[in-house]
Amino acid sequence: MKAVILVGGLGTRLRPLSINTPKSMMPVVNIPFIEYVIRRLSRHNIKHVILAISHLAQPIKNYIGDGSRFGVSITYTIEETALGTAGAVKNTAQYLDDEAFVVLNGDIFTDLDISAMIALHNRRKAKITIALTPVEDPTIYGLIETDDKGRITRFLEKPSWEQVTTNMINAGTYIMEADVLNSIPAQTMFSFEKGVFPPLLQKGEPIYAFPSSCYWMDIGTPEKYHQLNRDLLNAKSNQFNFIKNTHVSIGEDSNIHTAAEITGPAVIGNNCTIGERAKLNGAVVIGSGSTIGDSAIVEDSVIWHNVKIEQGAIVKRSIIADNCRIGAESNIIDAVISDNITVTAGYNIKPGSKIWPDTPVG
């Protein structure tokens, strides 16, 4: 079976982190997000993956290549204009066989058992099978109702609380038969949620649900992206569990001063320097090539690659993207800082700030 991963979105809700970095390449505990998705497919014996890309395509191609180091074969399709979820899959049709295939939204991190989902799809002789997950607030997602045999009876996009009858939502993973593509016009903006699923349901096609309470996270906002990093460090997903035993992971050629204090869970990348009396209080991720200066404090934060946090600076509950410099004695609290930003020494960033590229700070 083949899989299509939708990675063409602009990542608008993730800005400013996604302005220069495609959402699928954002580091999650120092590993690009897309790598987790591809490796999970490989573990479920899906060896041909089609990446439907558009926005900032080249960094994705440069990193993934032909996919061989992840145990898969990769094919790329490019959208010249935005095509929506269904339109993007239609754009991959020439690479799909006349058999069922998997579709994944490229901004979902999940431990979903794809093999079990495929088995159910085949057993039910379904036209489409949709993964479901429970959430606390279904009003911001697509709610799905089913009968007692798991057959889907209704789709309801972003319902009001008065309309909510279940907390099970579309989890962004589908298995569909090849002829579903016939209902999607070519080179047209088209969505599964509105243009494909409801019409097929009205025609009486067998569309089934695969409910799961496994780990699931939509990384569509900086807050959820940050939470995913926290969750992995705290072993809430089975895709990143070495931290259970070590609490602190230190990469190759990193220099940790003997007087530094590290309270895990924490992951420190390769070629990092942690200075004297520096304090890292979990959950903390430090990207490769980064420096944490003497007496600096980093707490509950995600630091990307090649970041320099100078002496005495304080960073708490924040995300700092690539190639930033945080000046000595400055304070970064509850902030999101895009790449290539320099914060002047002694400057206090207002909590809740989002700093965009090319913005002078201080």
N, C-alpha and C positions, 0 to 999 in steps of 0.2 A: 504494500500500500504506500502511496505517496502522500506528502503533506504540503500544504500551502501556508506560509506564514505571512500575515499582513503587516508589513513594516513600513508602509508608505506615508503614514500620518505625519502631520507637521508638529505634533507634540505641543500644541498651543497652550494647553493647561499647565505644561511643565516649564514654561518660560519663567525666568531667563535661562535655565539650565540647558534647554533644547535649542537655543538659537544657533549655536555653532556645533552642537553635538547631537546627532540623531538619537531619538529616544531609545532605539534598540541598542545603541552603543554606550549608553550611560553605565558607568561602573557600579555594579552591585557587589559589595565586599570585594572590590578591586577586579572583578571579572565583568566584561561587557554583558549586559542583560541578555542579548540574543544568544550568547553561548549556552546559557542555562537551558533555553528553549530547545536549541538544536540537540544538545547532548541528551535531553530527556526523550526526544523523539528517537534518537539512536538506541537508547536503552529499551525502547518498546519495539525495536526491530523495524523502524521506519527509516529507510536508508536513502531515499531520494526526496530532497526537500527543495521546494520552490520558494524563493524569497520575492514577494511582490513589493518592490521598492519605488520610491520617487525622491523624497526629500533627503538631501545630503547622502546620495547613494554611494559615492566613492569611498568614504571611510568604512562603510559596511563591507563593500567588496574587498577592500584592502585587508581587512581583518579576517574575514571568513574564507576568502579565496575559493577553492573548489570544494571545501568542506572535508577533505580527506583526513585532516588531523582531528576532526570531531567524529569520525566514523560514518560520514554520510557523503552523498554526492549532491552538490548545490547547483541549482539553475536560477538565474536571475531574470525577472521581467521588470521593465521600467514603465511607469505611468507618466506620460507627457503632461496630462492633466489629471486632476483628482477624479477617481472613478467610484469612490465609495467601497464598502466592504464586498458587495457582490460583484460590482464592476471590476474590481481588482482581481478577483478570482477568475472571472470570465477572461480576463487578459492573459491568464496562464493556461488556457484551455489546450493550446497546441502541445503542451508538455504533459498533459494528463491522459491516461488510458481510459478505456471504456469500462472502468470499474470504480468502486467507491474510493474516496480520498478523504483526508483529514484537513480541516481548516482551523487555524489558530489566530486569534487576535494577538498582534505582536507586542501588546503592552500588558499582558496578563502573566503573572508568575503563579504557578500552581503545581501541586503534587498529584494532579489528577491521574488516575490509572487508565491510560489510553488503551491498553490492551483489553482491559475489562469492558471499556466502552465499545470497542470494535466488536467484541464477542456479543454484547447485547444487541448492537445494531444488526448483526448477521442473524442472530436468533429470532429477533422480532420481524425480520425482513422489512426493515424500515426504509423509507425513502430518505429521511434525514433523522439523525439523532443529535440532540442538543444537550450539552453538559449544563447542569444547574448547580448553583451553590446558594447557601443561605446567607443573608445579610441582615444587619440591624435595620437599615433604612432602604427599603426597596423602591422608594419614590424617585430615586435618582438613577434607576436602572430600568431594564426591560423585564417586567414581571411575567411569569409563565405559569399557567394553570394546567393540571393534568388530571386524568381520571385514575381510578384505583389500580389500573394496569400499567400506568406510566405513559399512556398515550396523551399527547398534548391536545388540549381542548381550546385554549385561548392564549393569545399574546396581547400584552398591554404595556405599551411603552410609557415609562415615567409616570405611573399612576399617582393620583392624589391619595392621601391617607384614607379617604372615604371609599376608594376603589380597591384598596389592598385586601386581598383574600389569602395571600401566602407570602412568605418571605423568600421564596425560591426565585432566583433570577437567572437570566442568560449569563453563563459563565465564560462565553467567548471561545468555546471549542466545539466544533461540529464535525460530524461524519456525514457525508452525503453521497448519494449515487451519482454517477456521471451525467445522467440525463437531466439532473437539476439545472445544469448549465444552459439547457435549452430555453429556460424561462428567463434568462438574463440577456438583455440586449448588449451587443458589442460596443465598446468605446462610449459608454454612457454612464453617467453618475447613477448608481443603483445600489440599494442596500438590501442585505438579507432581512433585516429586522422589519422593514416596511414593504419592500418590493417583491420578496421571494417567499418568506415563511407564511404570512397570512393568506396570500392567494392559494398556495398549495394546500394549506389547511382547509380552506373553503371548498376545494375540489375533492376533499376526502382522502388526500394522500396520507399514508401512515407516517406521522412525525412523532418520535418518541423522545422522552427525557431520560437523561442519565444523571440522577441526583448524586451529589457527593459532598461530604462535609470535610474533605481534605483541605490542606492549606491553600489559600487563594488570595491574591492581592492584585488589584488594578493599580499600576504605578502612574496613573494619569496626572497626578499633582505632585509638587515637591514634598508635601506632607506625607503622602502615601509612599512615595519613593523612599523617603527617610525611614518610614516605619518598616518597609521591607528589609532594609539593612539591619535595623534593630532586631527584627524577627529572626533573620538568619543567624545573627550573632548569638541569639538566645535559643538556637536550635529548635525553632518552631516549624521548620521545614526539613524534610529528609534529604534535601539536596545540598545541605551544608551543615554537617554534623560533627566535624572534627573538633569544633570549639567546645563540645561537651567535656572533653577530657583535658584540654590544654588551657582554656580560658583566654590565653594570649598566644597569638601566632606572629612570629617575626620572620620576615622575608630574608632572602639571601643578601649578604654584603651590607646589612644594616648595622648601624652603630648606636647602641643604646647605652647611655652613660650609666655608670653604676649607681649614681645618686638619683636617677630618674625614678618616678613612681608610676607604675602602670597597674590599674585595677580593671580587670577584664569584665566582660568580654571585649577583646580588642584584637584587631588584625592590622599589622604593620607591613607594608609592602616591601619590595626589594629596594636596596640602595637608599634607605632612609637614615636620618640622623635624629636622635632624640637627646636633647641636651641635659645638662646638669640641673637637677631639681625640677625638671619639667614633669608635669602631671597629666596622665591620660586616665580619665575616669569613664568606664564603659557606659553605653556601648559606643565604641569608637572605631572608625576605619581611617587609616592613614594610607594614602596612595603612594605608589612607587616614586622614588626620587624626591620625596618631601622632607622638609626639615622642621622640627619643632624646637625652638630656641630655649636657652636656659630660662628656667622659672616660668615658662609659658604653661598655660592650662588649656587642655582640650577635653571637653566633656560632652558626651552624648551627641557626637557630631560625625559627619561624613566628609572627609577631606580627600579630594581627588589627587591627581598626579602632579608632581613638580610644584608643590605649594610650599612657600616659606612663611612660617609663622615665627616672628621674631621674639626676642627676649621679653618676657613679662606680659606678652599678649594673652588675652583670655577669649576663648571661643567656646560657646555653649549652645547646644541644641540648634546647630547650624549646619548648612551645606556650603562648602567652598569648592568651586570647580577648578579645572586645570590652570596651572601657571599663574596663580595669584600670589601676591606678597602682602602679608598682614603685618603692618608696622609694629615696632616695639611699643609695649604698654597700651595698645589699642584694645577695644572691647567689641566683640562680635557676639551678640546674644539674639537667638531666635531669628536668624537672618538667612537668606539665600543669596549667594554671591556667584555671579557668572564667571566665566573664564577670563584670564588676562587682566585682572583687576588689581590695582595697588591701593592699599589703605594706608593713609599717612600715619606715621607714628603718633601715638597718643590720642587717636581719634576714636570716638564712641559711636558706633552705628546704632541708629534707633531700632529697638526691638521690632520685629515683624517686617523689616525692610527686605526688598528684593532689588539687588544691584545688577543692572544690565551692563552688557559689554560697552567698553569705551566711556564709562561713566567715571569722572574724577571723584575720588572719595577722600575728603579731608581738606 
